[in-house]
Amino acid sequence: MPSRLIIFLCFSSLLFLTPSHAASSDDNDEFLSFLEDYEDSDEPDTPNHEDPPEVSSPPFDRAQEAEDINIDDENVVALTDSNINDFLEDNKYVMLEFYTPWNGYCKALAPEYADAATELKTENVVLAKINAAKEVEAADSYDVRSFPTIFFFVNSDPELYKGRRTKNAIVSWIKKKIGSGVYNITTTEDAERVLTSEDKVVLAYLDSLVGSVTKQLAAVSKLENDVNFYQTTDPNVAKLFNIEENAKRPALVMLKKEPEKVVHYDGKFKKSSIAKFVSASKLPLVTTFTKETAPLIFASPIKKHILLFASENDTEKLFPTFQDAAKLFKGKLNFVFVKTNDEEVGRPVSDYFGVTGDGPQVIGYIEEDNRKKFRFNEDITLEKIKAFNEDFLEDKLKPFYKSDPIPETNDADVKIVVGNNFDEIILNESKDVFLEIYAPWCRQCQALEPMINKLAHHLHGVESLVIAKMEGTSNEHPRAKFIGFPSLQFFPAGNKSIDPILVDTEPTLVSLYKFIKKNAAIPFKIERPASSKVGVKRENGNARDEL
């Protein structure tokens, strides 16, 4: 109530003290003209702000230095900005890779991609590539932001490929897209070949190789990038796949080269039910987090995960306990092992989840519901993990959020926000708050920083207004919601219980000032500095106002 009274009094005083609307508009135009002049200046270069962190240049800055990937890929078509559209119109099936020559993942994909192109020639499928460092227009038109990015086009209609980057995975995925997706096994020799060569398969034991059941199975197969689907009517084939010859048909089984080798399906033969079974069963009891398995983990219909963070030295002692826990919660939770001593994958994943120190840690993670995390603080035993998992499933646990240390001093124009002082600064009901959520490696954030500094320097005398920034990769808060960087948000005073207003204006000093002025719950007015004030800068003999 007091804060609402203060806001009401501010509005009331503004009505009595502000000149007529026309005069105010004229003053505002003159003031904004001054701001535009100031926007073009190099000030403020003040000691109040930290120097931007040194971040290595992104790949595009080295485009002219890198040679193209040198590999025999005569069956891969190289496209450009000028011919990509015509090529897609002329070819029904096209897989297109956006790549950069220096990217390690692109280099690793190149031989696999070339082999896939050779094998798919007879299927009337063309594999193409485009150098995104040179053909920028095409990359922008498909919103390419990471490499490699791969699309599959059918009659120029793109679908993002999210499967494994191997020849076999690409070939299998495309064949499913252009064919039935289900292969017949009619002999035991064929069955033995499949079981020997493939890591993960689904087999249906049917009365007939055509009909509604086959159609349901084919529809599911097109949803799965890394599992091949087969069907048979031969009881000897079914037996090789661990289906009893007198089993009631239709019967379905998944076979994997893992500790959990056989998973039988006992549901109805409907597309949605089979799809859920396959998606949940294709993962091992415990999945090791790698570049290849990450898409599979997060594509699972199970959105609650239990992650064990440990070095390889701790694996032998902890993994059996973790695997036993996974058996108890199969179909309810995904169990994931992250190798903390893996610098390329394990370390970044550990940083994302706020895992520090050398000891093993277990964390519960909800992929949905704002990506909440829950820390397990007990000794890793089967009984204690079981209790933790039960509470996790019943939503009885309290989430934790990452936070950098609260700054000892925070008196610069741009206030530093971390997870643990978010409530104090951002959710302060007596303040209007403009917040930038950024990442240190984000080039757009770096480009925006001088503008934010100028804005804060110019508005530092407005007591009811806070300009703040938060490093979004190392700090979290349930109210700090964002999709990418930078994220500009405005929290009006007296109304912090609702979601913030997303800043949707162009990032110029004038536009940002207008946005804040329009959305501030507590009105404010600042005067244009007098030209006689210290800070007048002269250029070519003409005086120029500076803040």
C-alpha positions, 0 to 999 in steps of 0.5 A: 500500500505505501508503494502504491501511495508513492506512485499515486503522489508522483503521478499527481505532482506530475499533472500539476507541475508539467507544462501543457502537452504541446510544450512538453512535446517540443521540449522532448523533441529538443532533448531527443535531438541532444540525445542523438548528438550524444549517441554519436559520441564516444562518451562515456568512457568512465571508470564506473564500468568494467572493461568488456571481457576479452572474448575470442572472435567468432568463426566469421572473423576468420573466414578469409583465413581458412581453407575449405575442408579438403576431402574427396566428396565428388558426390556432394554438390557445393551450392552458393547464394546465387543457385541454392533456390533453383537447385532446391526447386529442381531436385525433390530430395535434398539434404543440405549442410551449412558448414564452416571450413574451420569447425571441428564438427564439420570436419568430422562430418565431412567423410561421413557425409561424402560416403552417405552421398555416394550411397544415396545416389541410387535413391535419387537423393542429393546431398549438398553443402554450402559454406556459411562463412562465404554464402551469408545470405543463404545462412541468414535466410535459414537462421543458421546459428551453429555448425554444422546445421543440416536440413532435409528438403522435400520439394523445397520444404525444409526439415531440420536433421537432428540425428547422429552425424554418421553415414549409417544414421544419415542414410537410414534416416533419409530412407525412412523419409522417402520409403516405408521405413519398415524392412521385411525379414524373411530368412534367418540369415537376414535376421542374423545379419541385422542382429550382428550389424546393428546396435538397436533394432525393433522387430514386429512379429505379425500375421501379415507383412501388409495391413494396418499394423504395418502402417502404424509401425511405418508411421512410428519409424519415421519419428525415430532417427537412430532405430531401424524397424523390421517385421517378420511372419517367420517364427524362426526369425522371431525366436532369434529376436527373443520372441517365443514362436507361439507368442500372440501376434502382433508382438513387438520387441526392441533389442540393444547391445547394452546391459538391458538387451531385450525390452518387450512391448505389452501395449496396444498396437497404436502409433502413439503408444508404440512411439512412446515405448520406442523413445523411452526404451532406446536409451540405455539404463544409464546414458553417458552424456556425449555430443552424440547422445545429447539429442537422444536424451532431450528428445525422450518423452521423459522430461525428468532426468537424474544426472551423476557427475563424476570423474572416470576414477569414481565410475567403477565405485558409483556406476553399479549403484546408479544403474541399480537405481535406474532399474527401479525407475525405468520409464519414469526417469532418465539416468545420465552419467556426465564425465566431469574430467571430459574437458570437451563435453563434461566440463561445459555440462558441469558448468551449466548445472553449477557443479563444482569441486572434484567429488561426485554429485547427483542432480535432478533436472526437469527439462520443462517447468523452467528447467529446474534443478535439484541437488542431492546432498547425501552419500550416494547409496541405493536407498538414499538415491531411491528416496531422492528420486521418489521425492523428485517424482512427487515434486517435494524437492526445493530447486536451487539456482546458480549465482555468482558471489554478490559484489562487495561494491555495486555503485556503478551506473549499471548495477551488477545482478547475480542470482542471490541479489536478484530479489533485492535489485530487480524485484524491489517494488519501489524501483523501475528496473531495466535489465540486460541478461547477457553472455560474455561470449555473445558478440551482440551483447558486446556491441550493445554494452557501450549503449547500455553504459551511455544510457545508465550514465545519462539516467544515473540521477533518476532515483526511481530507476535502475539500469542493471545487467546479469551474466546469464550463463552463471546466474539463475533466478525463477523470474529470470526467463529468457531464450537467447542473448542478449535479453532486454527486460523491463520490470515496472515498479509496483507490479513485480508479480507479473512477467517483465516487459520485453524490450522490443525496440531498436537498440539505440540510445534514443529508442531505449530512452523512449521505451523506458520513459513510456513504460516506467511506472514512476514518471521522471524528467531529466533536464538537458545539461546547459552548454556552459556546463563542464564537459563541453567538447569542441569539434572543428571549432563548434561546441558540442554538449557532452553528458 
